[in-house]
């Protein structure tokens, strides 16, 4: 059963504060395979496993209807560090 991307976004935004959220339908529009990238202060002090379990709990109804689901979760500090690293790599590669 297809899950609209908007349902995933609303479910997440209703529970935790979001700094950045990216949801990608990897099933060419059929809504049965999603990858999400979530950046939130709610992940501070949590392990990656605890973050993923937290998101899985938020989306348990939707995930049960999907064929596949993957996620990446970061704190705002981790996301800033990742962006800085990518920017530095791009600068070095352009030189």
C-alpha positions as MATLAB code, in Angstrom:
seq = 'XXXXXXXXXXXXXXXXXXXXXXXXXXXXXXXXXXXXXXXXXXXXXXXXXXXXXXXXXXXXXXXXXXXXXXXXXXXXXXXXXXXXXXXXXXXXXXX';
ca = [
       0.000    0.000    0.000;
       1.536    3.339   -1.017;
       2.445    5.754    1.754;
       2.389    9.449    0.810;
       5.622   11.262    1.632;
       3.590   13.952    3.372;
       2.353   11.383    5.915;
       5.925   10.520    6.894;
       6.907   14.163    7.182;
       3.872   15.055    9.312;
       4.371   12.064   11.623;
       7.989   13.044   12.300;
       7.382   16.798   12.611;
       4.488   16.221   15.026;
       6.796   14.453   17.510;
      10.268   16.008   17.348;
      11.810   19.385   16.455;
      13.468   19.167   13.047;
      16.533   21.075   11.881;
      16.603   19.286    8.519;
      14.426   16.581    6.996;
      14.859   14.889    3.654;
      12.552   12.121    2.506;
      13.322   10.266   -0.716;
      10.883    7.907   -2.390;
      13.251    5.259   -3.753;
      10.434    3.304   -5.371;
      10.011    5.597   -8.376;
       6.860    7.144   -6.972;
       4.976    4.080   -5.775;
       5.480    5.020   -2.096;
       6.700    1.663   -0.786;
      10.427    2.312   -0.347;
      11.676    5.392    1.481;
      14.997    6.705    2.702;
      14.901    9.489    5.259;
      17.548   11.816    6.617;
      16.631   13.535    9.892;
      18.594   16.163   11.815;
      17.195   16.990   15.241;
      18.180   18.156   18.707;
      16.066   15.254   19.970;
      18.971   12.928   19.075;
      21.463   14.577   21.467;
      22.943   11.999   23.819;
      21.383    9.053   21.981;
      23.286    6.306   20.191;
      22.592    5.664   16.515;
      20.608    2.575   17.458;
      18.488    4.538   19.947;
      17.827    7.227   17.320;
      16.745    4.657   14.758;
      14.489    2.920   17.258;
      12.968    6.302   18.099;
      12.195    7.037   14.423;
      10.943    3.467   13.919;
       8.535    3.963   16.809;
       7.280    7.270   15.400;
       6.710    5.688   11.976;
       5.736    2.164   13.048;
       2.335    2.251   11.315;
       3.799    3.585    8.066;
       6.845    1.281    8.107;
       4.582   -1.760    8.509;
       3.031   -0.914    5.135;
       6.336   -0.386    3.275;
       8.491   -2.761    1.310;
      11.731   -1.073    2.432;
      12.803    1.761    4.739;
      16.204    3.238    5.579;
      17.231    6.164    7.708;
      20.123    8.382    8.676;
      19.897   10.435   11.863;
      22.223   13.202   13.028;
      22.325   15.913   15.659;
      22.664   19.491   14.379;
      26.333   19.530   15.486;
      27.044   16.323   13.556;
      25.283   17.691   10.486;
      27.288   20.946   10.620;
      30.522   18.945   10.892;
      29.483   16.765    7.942;
      28.664   19.819    5.812;
      31.985   21.466    6.713;
      33.872   18.295    5.779;
      32.039   18.027    2.452;
      32.711   21.713    1.708;
      36.417   21.246    2.472;
      36.589   18.171    0.236;
      34.873   20.065   -2.583;
      37.319   22.956   -2.219;
      40.321   20.609   -2.317;
      38.908   18.743   -5.331;
      38.315   22.018   -7.212;
      41.926   23.140   -6.631;
];
